[in-house]
Amino acid sequence: MKSDAVKKGMQQAPHRSLFNALGFTEEEMERPLVGIVSSYNEIVPGHMNLDKIAQAVKQGVALAGGVPVMFPAIAVCDGIAMGHVGMKYSLVTRDLIADSTEAMALAHQFDALVMIPNCDKNVPGLLMAAARVNVPTIFVSGGPMMAGHVGGCKRSLSSMFEAVGAYTAGTMSEDEVREYEEKVCPTCGSCSGMYTANSMNCLTEVLGMGLRGNGTIPAVYSDRIRLAKHAGMQVMELLKKNIRPRDIMTKDAILNALTVDMALGCSTNSMLHLPAIAHEVGFDFDISFANPISERTPNLCHLAPAGPTYMEDLNEAGGVYAVMKELADVGLLNTECLTVTGKTVGENIADAVNKNPEVIRPIDNPYSKTGGLAVLKGNLAPDGSVVKRSAVAEEMLVHEGPARVFDCEEDAIDAIKGGKIVAGDVVVIRYEGPKGGPGMREMLNPTSAIAGMGLGSTVALITDGRFSGASRGASIGHVSPEAAVCGPIALVEEGDIIEIDIPNLSLNVRVSDEELAARRAKWQPREPKVTSGYLKRYAAMVTSGNRGAILEIPQT
């Protein structure tokens, strides 16, 4: 066993004395040590139930003959961090989570790991750590929140942000906003639409790292506790068979995840996280892979914010496996990939059934013949940009309009709420990329303000930052290269005509190459927004959005 390095032999007598201090018995010292990586805390609604999940996992490990040992992972609530300096610290935690989990797992020589994430950056961060440590590992999340109910309709966090925009536009009263405030987030769990957290938890099933239902069983269901116990038991089977994350998270598994992403209509943030996970297993993931996969993969689900259905509905309709079965039946998935069940994808989904064709459209009746995400390129985004095509109004798939240029999110929000943005405009928010932000803030506040003020079908937004999974509309993010490194988005001027053509995968500014070259010659780098602490180090090491904002040591 790997843990013998800290348990066996005379040289390890000091180590054993410290295990004695922990209350370990001789019997426990003879069994495998299983690290339980719990993201529990009391500030993130999606994590407040993870203490119960962790206890259930520990019971499962113990039942199967292992010794569970819990240690923590941090988490940021993107909703609470939204719209202020806190959002600079959201994406950057992905790498802190991966680094700290790697450190804990290898410092203490665990034989196996159970990862318990739930919200946005914890899932990819722990997947990255799993690939690095590469001991038998399984994932079990805390599960999604139930949808809220306002006025007889299901609602979620994105509805709340849009309600604020509606109030600003004078179409909703303060009392109506208060009702939303009290009802849209009714339980613990990751917010109830197909936002980033739920996207990544669903893709964990597709990657083969989580058991059936991991992405969709609601946080408040007892099934979630049973799932956690089974995950604890199953990690011991993985240990016996020596099945490791790099046996499971192969290139084919990652391409399967991208395919199901297209069918589910996942968050654009998956296009940051899948490349980062791929990087950890040695696969150079180009975001342009998305387009050929999108061209052949129909969009089968319109969960909030793209449509009126929620995670609880997807769960009742058959969950992620039912979506995978629809795709596999027409040859769109590699069904030979190994999973944490010890079986292949094909074996796992053999008995999956689509129980609600309104929630999961059948393969012959999709919402669209193309997938939920698209990568756009052109003279404004030579290295690519990402849009959630499935959440764009039909009339905005092709659009051109004058650029309204802002060098930070706050200035754009002031203009939107001040009535200075009108139908036809293209809002450009720059210097919010991985380096320029730093931290690549989510732009849920401006996109929600646009939607809430009734401009969602007439105004586009382009940024070198990123979007929340709760964003909808013609919102194009991850523009690369970013403004901070003199990407073309830094050269756009007020009134320049921006041309968006999502069906043809293009994003251009109607300015000649000569004029762009002249503007580039005059461009001056901006002073760093942060000059100390972790964000300074992050900005120095982070790569562009099209590479997944991975960290690399700068070349000297």
Disulfide bonds with the S-S distance in Angstrom:
none
